[in-house]
Amino acid sequence: MLHLPPGAKRDLGRLITRIDAEFERRTLPEPNYIELAMFGWWWTRMRER
């Protein structure tokens, strides 16, 4: 995927986790927001393995 230093990956993970949490609070997100949330979901699943 992305070749980033460990610190950047951790920050990106935090950002995506925050986006994912925000997405779960919203019932009708903006269309382009869905892609970010799906990426966040995928990212967290990949990180758990």
Backbone as XML, in Angstrom:
<?xml version="1.0"?>
<chain id="A" units="angstrom">
  <residue number="1" name="MET">
    <atom name="N" x="0.839" y="-1.189" z="0.000"/>
    <atom name="CA" x="0.000" y="0.000" z="0.000"/>
    <atom name="C" x="0.881" y="1.250" z="0.000"/>
  </residue>
  <residue number="2" name="LEU">
    <atom name="N" x="0.783" y="2.053" z="1.039"/>
    <atom name="CA" x="1.595" y="3.261" z="1.145"/>
    <atom name="C" x="2.894" y="2.956" z="1.867"/>
  </residue>
  <residue number="3" name="HIS">
    <atom name="N" x="3.966" y="3.529" z="1.378"/>
    <atom name="CA" x="5.254" y="3.345" z="2.045"/>
    <atom name="C" x="5.535" y="4.588" z="2.880"/>
  </residue>
  <residue number="4" name="LEU">
    <atom name="N" x="5.192" y="4.501" z="4.146"/>
    <atom name="CA" x="5.343" y="5.633" z="5.060"/>
    <atom name="C" x="6.181" y="5.222" z="6.258"/>
  </residue>
  <residue number="5" name="PRO">
    <atom name="N" x="6.840" y="6.169" z="6.897"/>
    <atom name="CA" x="7.536" y="5.843" z="8.146"/>
    <atom name="C" x="6.528" y="5.419" z="9.213"/>
  </residue>
  <residue number="6" name="PRO">
    <atom name="N" x="6.955" y="4.591" z="10.180"/>
    <atom name="CA" x="6.039" y="4.072" z="11.213"/>
    <atom name="C" x="5.204" y="5.140" z="11.901"/>
  </residue>
  <residue number="7" name="GLY">
    <atom name="N" x="5.801" y="6.272" z="12.217"/>
    <atom name="CA" x="5.063" y="7.343" z="12.886"/>
    <atom name="C" x="3.927" y="7.880" z="12.029"/>
  </residue>
  <residue number="8" name="ALA">
    <atom name="N" x="4.189" y="8.015" z="10.728"/>
    <atom name="CA" x="3.159" y="8.518" z="9.811"/>
    <atom name="C" x="2.020" y="7.510" z="9.697"/>
  </residue>
  <residue number="9" name="LYS">
    <atom name="N" x="2.370" y="6.223" z="9.649"/>
    <atom name="CA" x="1.332" y="5.188" z="9.578"/>
    <atom name="C" x="0.466" y="5.212" z="10.826"/>
  </residue>
  <residue number="10" name="ARG">
    <atom name="N" x="1.092" y="5.419" z="11.972"/>
    <atom name="CA" x="0.337" y="5.467" z="13.229"/>
    <atom name="C" x="-0.615" y="6.662" z="13.233"/>
  </residue>
  <residue number="11" name="ASP">
    <atom name="N" x="-0.115" y="7.820" z="12.786"/>
    <atom name="CA" x="-0.960" y="9.016" z="12.722"/>
    <atom name="C" x="-2.096" y="8.832" z="11.729"/>
  </residue>
  <residue number="12" name="LEU">
    <atom name="N" x="-1.787" y="8.221" z="10.583"/>
    <atom name="CA" x="-2.813" y="7.953" z="9.578"/>
    <atom name="C" x="-3.867" y="7.019" z="10.147"/>
  </residue>
  <residue number="13" name="GLY">
    <atom name="N" x="-3.405" y="6.015" z="10.885"/>
    <atom name="CA" x="-4.337" y="5.089" z="11.532"/>
    <atom name="C" x="-5.253" y="5.799" z="12.512"/>
  </residue>
  <residue number="14" name="ARG">
    <atom name="N" x="-4.691" y="6.722" z="13.289"/>
    <atom name="CA" x="-5.502" y="7.492" z="14.245"/>
    <atom name="C" x="-6.531" y="8.348" z="13.522"/>
  </residue>
  <residue number="15" name="LEU">
    <atom name="N" x="-6.082" y="9.002" z="12.447"/>
    <atom name="CA" x="-6.981" y="9.853" z="11.665"/>
    <atom name="C" x="-8.133" y="9.037" z="11.094"/>
  </residue>
  <residue number="16" name="ILE">
    <atom name="N" x="-7.803" y="7.887" z="10.521"/>
    <atom name="CA" x="-8.823" y="7.025" z="9.924"/>
    <atom name="C" x="-9.768" y="6.484" z="10.982"/>
  </residue>
  <residue number="17" name="THR">
    <atom name="N" x="-9.231" y="6.151" z="12.152"/>
    <atom name="CA" x="-10.088" y="5.677" z="13.247"/>
    <atom name="C" x="-11.084" y="6.759" z="13.637"/>
  </residue>
  <residue number="18" name="ARG">
    <atom name="N" x="-10.619" y="7.997" z="13.674"/>
    <atom name="CA" x="-11.491" y="9.127" z="14.005"/>
    <atom name="C" x="-12.558" y="9.319" z="12.928"/>
  </residue>
  <residue number="19" name="ILE">
    <atom name="N" x="-12.162" y="9.217" z="11.673"/>
    <atom name="CA" x="-13.110" y="9.326" z="10.555"/>
    <atom name="C" x="-14.148" y="8.208" z="10.652"/>
  </residue>
  <residue number="20" name="ASP">
    <atom name="N" x="-13.677" y="6.996" z="10.966"/>
    <atom name="CA" x="-14.562" y="5.840" z="11.078"/>
    <atom name="C" x="-15.573" y="6.045" z="12.202"/>
  </residue>
  <residue number="21" name="ALA">
    <atom name="N" x="-15.116" y="6.574" z="13.329"/>
    <atom name="CA" x="-16.017" y="6.834" z="14.462"/>
    <atom name="C" x="-17.053" y="7.890" z="14.085"/>
  </residue>
  <residue number="22" name="GLU">
    <atom name="N" x="-16.617" y="8.917" z="13.385"/>
    <atom name="CA" x="-17.532" y="9.966" z="12.930"/>
    <atom name="C" x="-18.555" y="9.385" z="11.955"/>
  </residue>
  <residue number="23" name="PHE">
    <atom name="N" x="-18.085" y="8.510" z="11.076"/>
    <atom name="CA" x="-18.964" y="7.866" z="10.097"/>
    <atom name="C" x="-20.067" y="7.065" z="10.788"/>
  </residue>
  <residue number="24" name="GLU">
    <atom name="N" x="-19.702" y="6.359" z="11.852"/>
    <atom name="CA" x="-20.684" y="5.550" z="12.577"/>
    <atom name="C" x="-21.754" y="6.416" z="13.237"/>
  </residue>
  <residue number="25" name="ARG">
    <atom name="N" x="-21.414" y="7.660" z="13.591"/>
    <atom name="CA" x="-22.391" y="8.564" z="14.204"/>
    <atom name="C" x="-23.374" y="9.127" z="13.191"/>
  </residue>
  <residue number="26" name="ARG">
    <atom name="N" x="-22.937" y="9.226" z="11.941"/>
    <atom name="CA" x="-23.790" y="9.816" z="10.901"/>
    <atom name="C" x="-24.671" y="8.749" z="10.263"/>
  </residue>
  <residue number="27" name="THR">
    <atom name="N" x="-25.890" y="9.114" z="9.947"/>
    <atom name="CA" x="-26.788" y="8.163" z="9.287"/>
    <atom name="C" x="-26.708" y="8.309" z="7.772"/>
  </residue>
  <residue number="28" name="LEU">
    <atom name="N" x="-26.589" y="9.548" z="7.283"/>
    <atom name="CA" x="-26.493" y="9.790" z="5.843"/>
    <atom name="C" x="-25.256" y="10.635" z="5.535"/>
  </residue>
  <residue number="29" name="PRO">
    <atom name="N" x="-24.093" y="9.982" z="5.436"/>
    <atom name="CA" x="-22.861" y="10.721" z="5.152"/>
    <atom name="C" x="-22.802" y="11.194" z="3.698"/>
  </residue>
  <residue number="30" name="GLU">
    <atom name="N" x="-21.907" y="12.119" z="3.415"/>
    <atom name="CA" x="-21.694" y="12.578" z="2.050"/>
    <atom name="C" x="-21.132" y="11.410" z="1.237"/>
  </residue>
  <residue number="31" name="PRO">
    <atom name="N" x="-21.484" y="11.342" z="-0.059"/>
    <atom name="CA" x="-21.017" y="10.222" z="-0.896"/>
    <atom name="C" x="-19.504" y="10.005" z="-0.865"/>
  </residue>
  <residue number="32" name="ASN">
    <atom name="N" x="-18.712" y="11.085" z="-0.928"/>
    <atom name="CA" x="-17.257" y="10.902" z="-0.925"/>
    <atom name="C" x="-16.743" y="10.486" z="0.456"/>
  </residue>
  <residue number="33" name="TYR">
    <atom name="N" x="-17.550" y="10.697" z="1.479"/>
    <atom name="CA" x="-17.168" y="10.307" z="2.838"/>
    <atom name="C" x="-17.246" y="8.797" z="3.016"/>
  </residue>
  <residue number="34" name="ILE">
    <atom name="N" x="-18.151" y="8.167" z="2.281"/>
    <atom name="CA" x="-18.321" y="6.711" z="2.365"/>
    <atom name="C" x="-17.024" y="6.005" z="1.972"/>
  </residue>
  <residue number="35" name="GLU">
    <atom name="N" x="-16.373" y="6.500" z="0.929"/>
    <atom name="CA" x="-15.113" y="5.889" z="0.497"/>
    <atom name="C" x="-14.064" y="5.957" z="1.596"/>
  </residue>
  <residue number="36" name="LEU">
    <atom name="N" x="-13.966" y="7.099" z="2.255"/>
    <atom name="CA" x="-13.012" y="7.245" z="3.361"/>
    <atom name="C" x="-13.343" y="6.280" z="4.492"/>
  </residue>
  <residue number="37" name="ALA">
    <atom name="N" x="-14.622" y="6.155" z="4.802"/>
    <atom name="CA" x="-15.038" y="5.273" z="5.888"/>
    <atom name="C" x="-14.765" y="3.812" z="5.527"/>
  </residue>
  <residue number="38" name="MET">
    <atom name="N" x="-15.011" y="3.442" z="4.277"/>
    <atom name="CA" x="-14.738" y="2.074" z="3.838"/>
    <atom name="C" x="-13.241" y="1.792" z="3.907"/>
  </residue>
  <residue number="39" name="PHE">
    <atom name="N" x="-12.436" y="2.773" z="3.503"/>
    <atom name="CA" x="-10.989" y="2.618" z="3.603"/>
    <atom name="C" x="-10.573" y="2.476" z="5.060"/>
  </residue>
  <residue number="40" name="GLY">
    <atom name="N" x="-11.204" y="3.256" z="5.929"/>
    <atom name="CA" x="-10.918" y="3.170" z="7.361"/>
    <atom name="C" x="-11.271" y="1.808" z="7.924"/>
  </residue>
  <residue number="41" name="TRP">
    <atom name="N" x="-12.402" y="1.268" z="7.472"/>
    <atom name="CA" x="-12.826" y="-0.061" z="7.917"/>
    <atom name="C" x="-11.807" y="-1.103" z="7.467"/>
  </residue>
  <residue number="42" name="TRP">
    <atom name="N" x="-11.410" y="-1.011" z="6.180"/>
    <atom name="CA" x="-10.446" y="-1.960" z="5.631"/>
    <atom name="C" x="-9.105" y="-1.839" z="6.360"/>
  </residue>
  <residue number="43" name="TRP">
    <atom name="N" x="-8.685" y="-0.585" z="6.595"/>
    <atom name="CA" x="-7.405" y="-0.335" z="7.250"/>
    <atom name="C" x="-7.367" y="-0.949" z="8.648"/>
  </residue>
  <residue number="44" name="THR">
    <atom name="N" x="-8.447" y="-0.761" z="9.419"/>
    <atom name="CA" x="-8.467" y="-1.306" z="10.780"/>
    <atom name="C" x="-8.482" y="-2.828" z="10.743"/>
  </residue>
  <residue number="45" name="ARG">
    <atom name="N" x="-9.194" y="-3.423" z="9.776"/>
    <atom name="CA" x="-9.214" y="-4.889" z="9.666"/>
    <atom name="C" x="-7.826" y="-5.417" z="9.316"/>
  </residue>
  <residue number="46" name="MET">
    <atom name="N" x="-7.133" y="-4.732" z="8.412"/>
    <atom name="CA" x="-5.791" y="-5.161" z="8.013"/>
    <atom name="C" x="-4.807" y="-5.014" z="9.174"/>
  </residue>
  <residue number="47" name="ARG">
    <atom name="N" x="-4.968" y="-3.972" z="9.962"/>
    <atom name="CA" x="-4.055" y="-3.736" z="11.089"/>
    <atom name="C" x="-4.255" y="-4.759" z="12.200"/>
  </residue>
  <residue number="48" name="GLU">
    <atom name="N" x="-5.455" y="-5.319" z="12.309"/>
    <atom name="CA" x="-5.728" y="-6.289" z="13.369"/>
    <atom name="C" x="-5.041" y="-7.629" z="13.111"/>
  </residue>
  <residue number="49" name="ARG">
    <atom name="N" x="-4.696" y="-7.899" z="11.839"/>
    <atom name="CA" x="-4.092" y="-9.197" z="11.502"/>
    <atom name="C" x="-2.597" y="-9.222" z="11.748"/>
  </residue>
</chain>
